[in-house]
């Protein structure tokens, strides 16, 4: 179900209804002591997020769709934005769709505002590029993106946590309304079958969106965005056969150099690592490229989740936000260029394999046929015609020439 099908007044009414419901809930949480707080003229709060998404989905409906079928425990919408040239969907049905499919996930941790802002900055760049003249770099990039990618963007996976942060002003709150950390608390969900043990992310309603999207679409890459440090976590495991370890590490190093702020590359053994959604995407869904990227860090954290100055640990001051987003943004073109080239190479390799499986002639056989052909031509050129064939050939020629003469006489000297 798309946001476009609903009139704007209904969306605003729904938001206020949910807000009233959440107001009725008692959050026994004290405000945290903070160095600085978010200014909502710069940062998006939940209500502004809804308005922005409604605005872009109605203005750019030919390539941007906002789906609102997924909901959190408190009933808030987990908006899924799909960005692509939708006219290529018919090609997709005929199975000749060469678009790269990427899943971006934001807002898993409630107090991390910066990743969500980075998502809005990306959407703004894409939509602005669409409005520019075709010759400009921005316009060319947007068209390249729309024609070669099918992006799925989970705008805010944990809207309940964000509601709690906004209502209680406790910027150290990370989890869902059920106090679950979507990134680390999912390891208990193990399913044992005859083939082995699998992780499943089933316990929290917020995880339904991951399960359904990753089962419905075959993604080439998955990125889970965070803040609090500057690092790129990549999987170090041979269990995912679809992504080569060399390619995974190469993209991680490309991303790190595009960010220019000394991002650490951190390998994680996903067969042991307890990282919820990230591990699920890599191990269970076998997405070739999976990363957990922490986009910004203010200061060294003494514990995983501090109990004060959390906003300044996870997010820059409001007046620095725009500049910080500009620094982060080169990450996206780096991802798109690499994944596009990788995908095209995979398509070529698969086409070659298909050709050799279904009647393609190997080089050695072709070479043998060529040599055989040459030998036949040489034999024909040097063949000696038997004597009896030569006599027959001459007789045939004589008969033909007499007939021709008879006809000629008949024409020149008619009897009547
Ligand atoms: Zn996080």
Boltz pocket constraint, residues with backbone or C-beta under 6 A from the ligand:
constraints:
  - pocket:
      binder: B
      contacts: [[A, 108], [A, 109], [A, 112], [A, 183], [A, 225], [A, 226], [A, 227]]
      max_distance: 6.0
